[in-house]
Amino acid sequence: MTESQGAYNQQHSYSAPVNPEWPPPPPYEPPTATMPAPEPAPATPRRKRTRGPIGLLAAVAIVAAAVGGGTAYAFQELTGKDTVSSSGTTTTVVPSSKKGDVATIAAAVSPSVVEVQATLSNGSSTGSGVIIASDGEIVTNNHVISGAASIKVRTSDGKSYTAEVVGTDSSKDLALIKLKGASGLKAASLGNSSNVQVGDAVVAIGSPEGLTGTVTSGIVSALDRDVTVSTDENQGQSQGGDGQWPFQFGGRQFNGDTGSSTTTYKAIQTDASLNPGNSGGALIDASGHIIGINSAMYSSSSQASSSSDAGSIGLGFAIPVNTVKSDLAKLRAGSTS
């Protein structure tokens, strides 16, 4: 190196400042067998591509199932019922473990059946009715209230109400009446008469001979029986209040003459004991649902020579509840046909 080069290097060389407080870096030590090897960096997870609509539908289905299950559970927890009532279904009236038990059915449904007393121009007559709304809507037979000047109703707890006619349908022998000043009543659960089969166990509740809340039981004897009853508004008055409403069945007339103005409907036949005063009452299935409105029954007292021969002979008929349900809108609209 020449003198001029040394002078240049000395002039342009750089020396890092020395700080006595900075410790020197530790000497490098190669890894040994006793020292843990550094952990590898975590691998970046690959994103799984969802297939658009399919993935979205699956997510929606999971959410819907969770919401539906939660709703059903909450309903059961709040109500204590083992089924959830929704459109097209009926509420649980009798627990499945008590299905067919007459005492359980009677206890559950009796509060929904009332006694109907109609005041006529020449006396009074007694029938029954079924509560279908908590504010006092009651379904009964047209012939029970036909020609009545006033109507009194007594509920199962002994309370008495005045009732007014909302609508009538003489072609189906149905009527809808409404209690004045009623609230908080127990409405019956209307079933499905299309599911009724011959031989099914049934319970009847009504007020035969004014004996409110009388319970009888039997079976469904037949279906789709043609029963003919009077549509004459004065038919009730012509009976003098004895409660033996005339009807025709199988080409014969029972309990008197139906007259010239009549209507025929398809009925459920039952051998459950029905007597005068059961008209308008409930025919109930083994689960506690209303399957019919009792409408006609044969009582041999009208032709008997002595009182010992009088009474039910197991020949009764009920208007199917599906007929009632299909007629409710008309009755509520105030039809008086």
C-alpha positions, 0 to 999 in steps of 0.5 A, a space after each residue: 500500500 502506498 503512502 497516499 492510499 494509507 492516508 486515504 484509508 485513514 481519512 475515510 475509515 469508520 469506527 463504531 463508538 464504544 459504549 462501556 454500558 453495552 454488553 457484548 453479544 453472547 458467543 454463538 453456541 451450536 445446538 446440542 442434543 440436550 437443547 430443544 429444537 425450535 418449534 416449526 411455525 404453524 401451518 396456515 389452514 386451508 380454507 374449505 370452499 363451500 358450495 354456495 346454495 348447498 352450504 347456505 341451505 345446510 346452515 339454514 336447516 341447522 338454525 331452523 331445527 335449533 329454533 324449532 326444537 327450542 320452541 317446542 321445549 319452551 312450550 312444553 316447559 311452560 304449559 306442561 303439555 306433551 304435545 304442541 298445538 298448531 294448525 291442523 292439530 288438537 290440544 292434549 286433553 287427556 294424558 296418553 296414559 289415561 286415554 279411554 279412562 272415563 273418569 279422567 275424560 269426564 273430569 276434563 270435559 265436564 266444565 265445557 258442557 252446559 245445561 240449556 233451558 229454553 222458555 217456550 210459550 207453553 212451558 219450558 224444555 231442557 237441553 245441553 250445549 258445548 262451550 267452544 270459546 272462553 267468552 261464552 260461545 256455545 254450540 247446541 241443537 237448533 231444536 233445543 232453542 227453536 221457538 224459545 222466548 228466552 234462554 238460560 244456561 247453567 255451567 258445571 260450577 252452578 253459575 247461571 247466565 242469560 243467553 242470546 241466539 247468534 245464529 241457527 242452521 235448521 238444515 243441520 239442526 245446529 245453533 250457536 248461542 252466546 252467554 251475556 257477561 261470561 269470561 274465562 270459561 273452559 272451551 272444549 277441544 273439537 276433534 276430527 270426526 273423519 277419524 272415528 271408527 265403528 267400535 271406538 269407545 265414546 263418552 257422552 255428557 249432558 243434562 238428561 231430564 235436567 240432571 246436569 253433568 250426567 256422564 255415560 259411556 259406550 261405543 260408536 255403533 255405526 257411521 253415516 246414519 241418515 237421521 231426519 228431524 223437524 225444521 219447524 220453528 214451533 216444533 219445540 212448543 208443540 212438544 209441550 216441553 217434555 223434551 222428546 224431540 221427534 226424528 225419523 230413522 230407517 223409515 220409522 218415526 220416533 218420539 212423535 211426528 216430525 211434521 212436513 218440514 224436515 231435514 236429513 243429515 249424516 250422523 254418528 250412531 252410539 249406544 251410549 245412554 242418551 235421554 231427553 235433555 242430552 240433545 246439544 251435549 257432547 259425544 267425546 272420544 277416548 282422548 277427550 276431544 269432541 267428535 259429535 253433538 248429540 242430537 237424537 235419541 230414542 226413548 221408549 217412554 213415548 210408546 210404553 204402557 208403563 213407566 218401568 218400560 221407559 228409558 234409553 235403549 242404546 239408540 242415539 245419534 250425534 252430528 259429526 263435529 266436522 259438520 259443526 266446524 264447517 258451519 261455524 262461520 255461517 253461525 257466527 255471521 248470524 245466519 237464521 236459516 
